[in-house]
Amino acid sequence: MRALKHISGILLATVGVMFLLSTFVLVFDPDSQVPLWMVAVMFLFLGLLPLWGAYALLWAKVTAPGKSCPQCGCAEWQAAGILRTLHNPWFFALGGWLFAALWGASREQQVRCVKCDKIYWTDTRATRIAGVLLWVFLIVWMVGALVHLVLK
């Protein structure tokens, strides 16, 4: 059930982002035939409403605590302070700097247990948010590429 909520939240966020972007295009298009009141309705009901639904579905997943220490079971941790690079040139070449940055930020972080000083990997709130944004970016990118191929 959790996976279904997570996937539904990502898809709702994608729909909301796509409609928000389309309303911005309609507002700034000088040749648009769509009345401004219809753009406002589309912004509210087709843009913000799905984003609110995605927020409601994803809130529990994003704010859930990370893994506890595998050695002692303590849930408290701090950043390990070990520097590492999360740069993959393939992601940069395929999707640009935004895709590469979201991919790097969505990876698990290395943390140190407060109680026993064990170093382990866990996902944090920031990595979960970056993961959701990465999936929304990927789906919007794939839909845009598909529309481009169909309209060509």
Residue frames as a rotation matrix with the C-alpha (Angstrom) as fourth column:
MET 1
0.564 0.826 0.000 0.00
0.826 -0.564 0.000 0.00
0.000 0.000 -1.000 0.00
ARG 2
0.380 -0.497 -0.780 2.90
0.207 -0.776 0.595 2.35
-0.901 -0.388 -0.192 0.77
ALA 3
-0.678 -0.667 0.309 4.38
0.419 -0.006 0.908 1.85
-0.604 0.745 0.284 -2.68
LEU 4
-0.142 0.723 0.676 1.03
0.965 -0.052 0.258 2.64
0.222 0.689 -0.690 -4.30
LYS 5
0.769 0.386 -0.510 0.74
0.541 -0.818 0.196 5.85
-0.341 -0.427 -0.837 -2.27
HIS 6
-0.045 -0.888 -0.457 4.29
0.159 -0.458 0.874 6.80
-0.986 -0.034 0.162 -3.21
ILE 7
-0.736 -0.205 0.645 3.77
0.632 0.133 0.764 6.17
-0.242 0.970 0.032 -6.94
SER 8
0.248 0.913 0.325 0.39
0.946 -0.300 0.121 7.93
0.207 0.277 -0.938 -6.89
GLY 9
0.619 -0.075 -0.782 1.94
0.387 -0.837 0.386 10.93
-0.683 -0.542 -0.489 -5.14
ILE 10
-0.492 -0.860 -0.136 4.73
0.213 -0.271 0.939 11.18
-0.844 0.433 0.317 -7.70
LEU 11
-0.575 0.337 0.746 2.26
0.812 0.123 0.571 10.93
0.100 0.933 -0.344 -10.60
LEU 12
0.572 0.804 -0.164 -0.03
0.820 -0.566 0.085 13.56
-0.024 -0.183 -0.983 -9.03
ALA 13
0.266 -0.568 -0.779 2.94
0.204 -0.756 0.622 15.86
-0.942 -0.324 -0.085 -8.52
THR 14
-0.738 -0.555 0.383 3.92
0.449 0.019 0.893 15.36
-0.503 0.831 0.235 -12.15
VAL 15
-0.091 0.800 0.593 0.42
0.954 -0.101 0.283 16.20
0.286 0.592 -0.754 -13.38
GLY 16
0.708 0.361 -0.607 0.33
0.594 -0.769 0.235 19.28
-0.382 -0.527 -0.759 -11.16
VAL 17
-0.154 -0.855 -0.495 3.72
0.180 -0.517 0.837 20.49
-0.972 0.039 0.233 -12.36
MET 18
-0.723 -0.110 0.682 2.79
0.673 0.111 0.731 19.98
-0.156 0.988 -0.006 -16.00
PHE 19
0.287 0.897 0.335 -0.45
0.909 -0.366 0.201 21.94
0.303 0.247 -0.920 -15.63
LEU 20
0.585 -0.155 -0.796 1.31
0.394 -0.804 0.446 24.71
-0.709 -0.574 -0.409 -13.70
LEU 21
-0.543 -0.837 -0.069 3.91
0.282 -0.258 0.924 25.00
-0.791 0.482 0.376 -16.45
SER 22
-0.508 0.406 0.759 1.19
0.842 0.051 0.537 25.07
0.179 0.912 -0.368 -19.11
THR 23
0.633 0.736 -0.241 -0.67
0.770 -0.632 0.090 27.85
-0.086 -0.242 -0.966 -17.30
PHE 24
0.155 -0.655 -0.740 2.54
0.186 -0.716 0.673 29.91
-0.970 -0.242 0.011 -17.22
VAL 25
-0.788 -0.397 0.472 2.93
0.500 0.035 0.865 29.36
-0.360 0.917 0.171 -20.95
LEU 26
-0.033 0.871 0.489 -0.67
0.958 -0.113 0.265 30.46
0.286 0.477 -0.831 -21.54
VAL 27
0.628 0.252 -0.736 -0.28
0.572 -0.790 0.218 33.59
-0.527 -0.558 -0.640 -19.41
PHE 28
-0.009 -0.762 -0.648 2.87
-0.076 -0.646 0.760 34.76
-0.997 0.056 -0.053 -21.20
ASP 29
-0.561 -0.110 0.820 1.81
0.755 0.338 0.562 33.78
-0.340 0.934 -0.107 -24.73
PRO 30
-0.725 0.274 -0.632 0.71
-0.262 -0.958 -0.114 36.95
-0.637 0.083 0.766 -26.57
ASP 31
-0.649 0.475 -0.594 -1.30
-0.655 0.048 0.754 34.96
0.387 0.879 0.280 -29.16
SER 32
-0.960 0.276 -0.048 -3.24
0.260 0.818 -0.514 32.89
-0.102 -0.506 -0.857 -26.63
GLN 33
-0.507 0.856 0.102 -6.97
-0.245 -0.257 0.935 32.54
0.826 0.449 0.340 -27.29
VAL 34
-0.140 0.421 -0.896 -7.70
0.788 0.596 0.157 31.24
0.600 -0.684 -0.415 -23.78
PRO 35
0.496 0.371 0.785 -9.41
-0.120 -0.866 0.485 33.74
0.860 -0.335 -0.385 -21.44
LEU 36
-0.466 -0.785 0.408 -7.54
-0.464 -0.176 -0.868 34.65
0.753 -0.594 -0.283 -18.27
TRP 37
0.074 0.554 0.829 -10.30
-0.992 0.123 0.007 33.37
-0.098 -0.823 0.559 -15.99
MET 38
0.920 0.245 -0.304 -9.98
-0.306 0.936 -0.172 29.92
0.243 0.251 0.937 -17.58
VAL 39
0.059 -0.974 -0.220 -6.22
-0.039 0.218 -0.975 29.98
0.997 0.066 -0.025 -17.04
ALA 40
-0.442 -0.174 0.880 -6.82
-0.822 -0.315 -0.475 30.83
0.360 -0.933 -0.004 -13.37
VAL 41
0.597 0.708 0.378 -9.28
-0.788 0.606 0.110 27.93
-0.151 -0.363 0.919 -13.01
MET 42
0.762 -0.386 -0.520 -6.78
-0.003 0.801 -0.599 25.60
0.647 0.458 0.609 -14.68
PHE 43
-0.269 -0.903 0.334 -4.02
-0.370 -0.223 -0.902 26.89
0.889 -0.366 -0.274 -12.37
LEU 44
-0.257 0.228 0.939 -6.09
-0.966 -0.087 -0.243 26.26
0.026 -0.970 0.243 -9.24
PHE 45
0.552 0.673 0.491 -7.91
-0.707 0.691 -0.152 23.03
-0.442 -0.263 0.858 -10.02
LEU 46
0.971 -0.188 -0.147 -5.58
0.054 0.773 -0.632 21.26
0.233 0.606 0.760 -12.45
GLY 47
0.146 -0.979 0.144 -2.28
-0.105 -0.160 -0.982 22.59
0.984 0.128 -0.126 -11.08
LEU 48
-0.464 -0.377 0.802 -2.49
-0.752 -0.310 -0.581 23.24
0.468 -0.873 -0.140 -7.36
LEU 49
0.503 0.732 0.460 -5.08
-0.863 0.460 0.211 20.60
-0.057 -0.503 0.863 -6.46
PRO 50
0.827 -0.257 -0.499 -2.95
0.083 0.935 -0.344 17.67
0.555 0.243 0.795 -7.72
LEU 51
-0.230 -0.957 0.179 0.09
-0.094 -0.162 -0.982 19.16
0.969 -0.243 -0.053 -5.98
TRP 52
-0.154 0.270 0.950 -1.87
-0.970 -0.225 -0.093 19.31
0.188 -0.936 0.297 -2.72
GLY 53
0.869 0.495 -0.005 -2.91
-0.491 0.863 0.114 15.67
0.061 -0.097 0.993 -3.21
ALA 54
0.434 -0.802 -0.411 0.70
0.179 0.524 -0.833 14.69
0.883 0.287 0.371 -3.87
TYR 55
-0.405 -0.545 0.734 1.76
-0.575 -0.473 -0.668 16.52
0.711 -0.692 -0.122 -0.71
ALA 56
0.292 0.613 0.734 -0.86
-0.955 0.230 0.188 14.63
-0.053 -0.756 0.652 1.30
LEU 57
0.959 0.101 -0.263 0.22
-0.152 0.972 -0.179 11.27
0.238 0.211 0.948 -0.13
LEU 58
0.339 -0.925 -0.173 3.98
0.321 0.286 -0.903 11.81
0.884 0.251 0.394 0.15
TRP 59
0.348 -0.208 0.914 4.16
-0.692 -0.715 0.101 13.59
0.633 -0.668 -0.393 3.52
ALA 60
0.857 0.021 0.515 4.41
-0.425 0.593 0.684 10.39
-0.291 -0.805 0.517 5.58
LYS 61
0.784 -0.594 0.179 7.13
0.611 0.689 -0.389 8.95
0.108 0.415 0.903 3.34
VAL 62
0.286 -0.702 0.653 9.23
0.166 -0.634 -0.755 12.10
0.944 0.324 -0.065 3.29
THR 63
0.187 -0.178 0.966 9.08
-0.808 -0.587 0.049 12.71
0.559 -0.790 -0.254 7.05
ALA 64
0.956 0.143 -0.257 9.58
-0.003 0.879 0.477 9.07
0.294 -0.455 0.841 8.10
PRO 65
0.539 -0.813 0.221 12.69
-0.625 -0.210 0.752 8.48
-0.565 -0.543 -0.622 10.18
GLY 66
0.175 -0.590 -0.788 15.70
-0.853 0.308 -0.421 6.93
0.491 0.746 -0.450 8.48
LYS 67
0.457 -0.091 -0.885 17.21
0.172 0.985 -0.012 3.56
0.873 -0.146 0.466 9.31
SER 68
0.871 -0.223 0.438 18.37
-0.484 -0.235 0.843 3.03
-0.085 -0.946 -0.313 12.84
CYS 69
-0.051 -0.999 -0.006 21.90
-0.998 0.051 0.043 1.89
-0.043 0.008 -0.999 13.63
PRO 70
0.470 0.240 -0.849 22.48
-0.464 0.886 -0.006 -1.71
0.751 0.397 0.528 12.55
GLN 71
-0.476 -0.754 -0.453 24.82
0.058 0.487 -0.871 -2.34
0.877 -0.441 -0.189 15.49
CYS 72
-0.977 0.044 -0.209 23.00
0.208 -0.031 -0.978 -0.89
-0.049 -0.999 0.021 18.52
GLY 73
-0.263 0.953 0.150 19.55
0.935 0.214 0.282 0.07
0.237 0.215 -0.948 17.14
CYS 74
-0.319 0.096 -0.943 19.82
0.491 -0.834 -0.251 3.74
-0.811 -0.543 0.219 18.14
ALA 75
0.432 0.594 0.679 17.77
0.893 -0.180 -0.411 6.06
-0.122 0.784 -0.608 15.96
GLU 76
0.864 -0.161 -0.477 19.91
-0.089 -0.981 0.170 9.14
-0.496 -0.104 -0.862 16.60
TRP 77
0.266 -0.800 0.538 22.68
0.941 0.336 0.033 9.92
-0.207 0.498 0.842 14.12
GLN 78
0.514 -0.190 -0.836 24.80
-0.154 -0.980 0.128 12.78
-0.844 0.063 -0.533 12.89
ALA 79
0.921 -0.200 -0.334 26.52
-0.346 -0.027 -0.938 13.46
0.179 0.979 -0.094 9.59
ALA 80
0.752 -0.659 0.007 29.68
0.615 0.706 0.352 11.41
-0.236 -0.260 0.936 9.24
GLY 81
0.654 -0.497 -0.570 31.63
-0.366 -0.868 0.336 14.26
-0.661 -0.011 -0.750 7.65
ILE 82
-0.263 -0.716 0.647 33.15
0.374 0.542 0.752 12.00
-0.889 0.440 0.125 5.04
LEU 83
0.057 0.231 -0.971 33.40
-0.677 -0.706 -0.207 13.86
-0.733 0.670 0.116 1.75
ARG 84
-0.476 -0.168 0.863 32.54
0.484 0.769 0.417 12.03
-0.734 0.617 -0.285 -1.44
THR 85
-0.691 0.227 -0.686 31.51
-0.614 -0.686 0.392 13.08
-0.382 0.692 0.613 -4.89
LEU 86
-0.141 0.736 0.662 28.29
0.345 0.664 -0.664 11.96
-0.928 0.135 -0.347 -6.48
HIS 87
0.053 0.077 -0.996 29.05
-0.762 -0.642 -0.090 13.01
-0.646 0.763 0.024 -10.00
ASN 88
-0.074 -0.023 0.997 28.17
0.485 0.873 0.057 10.78
-0.872 0.487 -0.054 -12.91
PRO 89
-0.737 -0.279 -0.615 29.00
-0.287 -0.695 0.660 12.21
-0.612 0.663 0.432 -16.35
TRP 90
-0.846 0.480 0.231 26.31
0.487 0.520 0.702 10.07
0.216 0.707 -0.674 -18.01
PHE 91
0.045 0.903 -0.426 23.55
0.957 -0.162 -0.241 11.72
-0.287 -0.397 -0.872 -16.01
PHE 92
-0.129 -0.165 -0.978 24.96
0.070 -0.985 0.157 15.14
-0.989 -0.048 0.139 -16.83
ALA 93
-0.943 -0.284 -0.176 25.16
-0.159 -0.084 0.984 14.30
-0.294 0.955 0.034 -20.55
LEU 94
-0.683 0.718 0.133 21.63
0.671 0.545 0.502 12.85
0.288 0.433 -0.854 -20.71
GLY 95
0.280 0.943 -0.178 19.68
0.920 -0.210 0.331 15.28
0.275 -0.256 -0.927 -18.57
GLY 96
0.216 -0.254 0.943 21.84
0.062 -0.960 -0.273 18.30
0.974 0.118 -0.192 -17.85
TRP 97
-0.724 -0.633 0.275 22.92
-0.172 -0.221 -0.960 19.80
0.669 -0.742 0.051 -14.57
LEU 98
-0.125 0.745 0.655 19.47
-0.975 -0.215 0.059 19.61
0.185 -0.631 0.753 -12.93
PHE 99
0.766 0.395 -0.507 19.15
-0.376 0.915 0.146 15.88
0.521 0.079 0.850 -13.52
ALA 100
-0.010 -0.870 -0.493 22.71
0.282 0.470 -0.836 15.23
0.959 -0.147 0.241 -12.35
ALA 101
-0.697 -0.240 0.675 22.22
-0.478 -0.546 -0.688 17.38
0.534 -0.803 0.266 -9.23
LEU 102
0.259 0.871 0.418 18.93
-0.953 0.161 0.256 15.69
0.155 -0.464 0.872 -8.29
TRP 103
0.657 -0.083 -0.749 20.44
-0.050 0.987 -0.154 12.26
0.752 0.138 0.644 -8.83
GLY 104
-0.396 -0.908 -0.136 23.40
0.175 0.071 -0.982 13.10
0.901 -0.413 0.131 -6.60
ALA 105
-0.621 0.198 0.758 21.20
-0.712 -0.546 -0.441 14.60
0.327 -0.814 0.480 -3.89
SER 106
0.445 0.895 0.017 18.85
-0.835 0.408 0.370 11.60
0.325 -0.179 0.929 -3.84
ARG 107
0.022 -0.513 -0.858 21.56
-0.008 0.858 -0.513 9.08
1.000 0.018 0.015 -2.90
GLU 108
0.804 0.252 -0.539 21.78
0.479 0.264 0.837 7.75
0.353 -0.931 0.092 0.66
GLN 109
0.464 -0.623 0.631 24.00
-0.590 -0.748 -0.305 9.68
0.661 -0.230 -0.714 3.07
GLN 110
-0.047 -0.566 -0.823 26.74
0.493 0.704 -0.512 8.26
0.869 -0.430 0.246 5.24
VAL 111
0.477 0.316 0.820 26.00
-0.529 -0.642 0.555 8.95
0.702 -0.699 -0.139 8.92
ARG 112
-0.645 -0.703 -0.297 27.57
-0.061 0.435 -0.898 8.13
0.761 -0.562 -0.324 12.29
CYS 113
0.336 0.757 -0.561 25.61
0.536 0.335 0.775 6.67
0.774 -0.561 -0.293 15.20
VAL 114
0.293 -0.165 0.942 25.59
-0.572 -0.819 0.035 8.96
0.766 -0.549 -0.334 18.23
LYS 115
0.834 0.166 0.525 25.69
-0.543 0.406 0.734 6.07
-0.091 -0.898 0.429 20.70
CYS 116
0.673 -0.536 0.510 28.28
0.260 0.817 0.515 3.63
-0.692 -0.214 0.689 19.28
ASP 117
0.083 -0.647 -0.758 30.06
-0.587 -0.647 0.487 5.65
-0.805 0.404 -0.434 16.53
LYS 118
-0.259 -0.088 0.962 29.22
0.575 0.786 0.227 3.10
-0.776 0.612 -0.153 13.83
ILE 119
-0.552 0.053 -0.832 29.20
-0.595 -0.724 0.348 4.55
-0.584 0.688 0.431 10.31
TYR 120
-0.461 0.481 0.746 26.34
0.623 0.774 -0.114 3.40
-0.632 0.412 -0.656 8.09
TRP 121
-0.980 0.151 0.130 24.24
0.026 -0.551 0.834 4.54
0.198 0.821 0.536 5.11
THR 122
-0.342 0.926 -0.160 20.71
0.737 0.159 -0.658 5.89
-0.583 -0.343 -0.736 5.46
ASP 123
-0.346 0.321 0.881 18.30
0.672 -0.571 0.472 8.07
0.655 0.756 -0.018 3.57
THR 124
-0.789 0.056 -0.611 17.42
0.443 -0.637 -0.630 11.43
-0.425 -0.769 0.479 5.05
ARG 125
0.257 0.925 -0.280 14.54
0.448 -0.371 -0.813 13.83
-0.856 0.083 -0.510 4.52
ALA 126
0.111 -0.291 -0.950 16.59
-0.643 -0.750 0.155 15.75
-0.757 0.594 -0.271 1.96
THR 127
-0.886 -0.463 -0.014 17.45
-0.318 0.588 0.743 12.60
-0.336 0.663 -0.669 -0.02
ARG 128
-0.439 0.803 0.402 13.78
0.711 0.584 -0.392 11.57
-0.550 0.114 -0.828 -0.10
ILE 129
0.447 0.582 -0.680 12.65
0.057 -0.777 -0.627 15.01
-0.893 0.242 -0.381 -1.30
ALA 130
-0.262 -0.625 -0.735 15.38
-0.775 -0.318 0.547 15.01
-0.575 0.713 -0.401 -3.97
GLY 131
-0.895 -0.039 0.445 14.26
0.146 0.916 0.374 11.52
-0.422 0.400 -0.814 -5.02
VAL 132
0.087 0.991 0.106 10.66
0.669 0.020 -0.743 12.64
-0.738 0.136 -0.661 -5.47
LEU 133
0.442 0.023 -0.897 11.80
-0.398 -0.891 -0.219 15.71
-0.804 0.454 -0.385 -7.43
LEU 134
-0.668 -0.731 -0.142 14.04
-0.501 0.301 0.811 13.49
-0.550 0.613 -0.567 -9.56
TRP 135
-0.640 0.485 0.596 11.11
0.604 0.797 0.001 11.24
-0.474 0.360 -0.803 -10.49
VAL 136
0.462 0.806 -0.371 8.87
0.382 -0.558 -0.736 14.21
-0.800 0.198 -0.566 -11.26
PHE 137
0.068 -0.542 -0.838 11.62
-0.669 -0.648 0.365 15.70
-0.740 0.535 -0.407 -13.45
LEU 138
-0.859 -0.440 0.262 12.11
-0.149 0.703 0.696 12.38
-0.490 0.559 -0.669 -15.25
ILE 139
-0.252 0.844 0.473 8.41
0.775 0.469 -0.423 11.86
-0.579 0.260 -0.773 -15.94
VAL 140
0.585 0.424 -0.691 7.94
-0.002 -0.852 -0.524 15.44
-0.811 0.308 -0.498 -17.19
TRP 141
-0.284 -0.789 -0.545 11.03
-0.698 -0.220 0.681 15.02
-0.657 0.574 -0.488 -19.39
MET 142
-0.849 -0.020 0.528 9.75
0.238 0.878 0.416 11.70
-0.472 0.479 -0.740 -20.81
VAL 143
0.195 0.975 0.111 6.27
0.695 -0.057 -0.717 13.12
-0.692 0.217 -0.688 -21.48
GLY 144
0.437 -0.109 -0.893 7.85
-0.397 -0.914 -0.083 16.13
-0.807 0.390 -0.443 -23.20
ALA 145
-0.666 -0.729 -0.157 10.02
-0.506 0.288 0.813 13.88
-0.547 0.621 -0.561 -25.35
LEU 146
-0.585 0.534 0.611 7.01
0.616 0.782 -0.093 11.73
-0.527 0.322 -0.786 -26.25
VAL 147
0.512 0.781 -0.358 4.91
0.374 -0.578 -0.725 14.77
-0.773 0.237 -0.588 -27.18
HIS 148
0.043 -0.591 -0.806 7.79
-0.653 -0.627 0.424 16.09
-0.756 0.508 -0.413 -29.26
LEU 149
-0.876 -0.385 0.289 8.02
-0.087 0.716 0.693 12.79
-0.474 0.582 -0.661 -31.14
VAL 150
-0.213 0.885 0.414 4.26
0.784 0.407 -0.468 12.60
-0.583 0.225 -0.781 -31.73
LEU 151
0.625 0.514 -0.588 3.94
0.174 -0.825 -0.537 16.20
-0.761 0.233 -0.605 -32.95
LYS 152
-0.298 -0.866 -0.401 6.97
-0.319 -0.305 0.897 15.98
-0.899 0.396 -0.186 -35.21
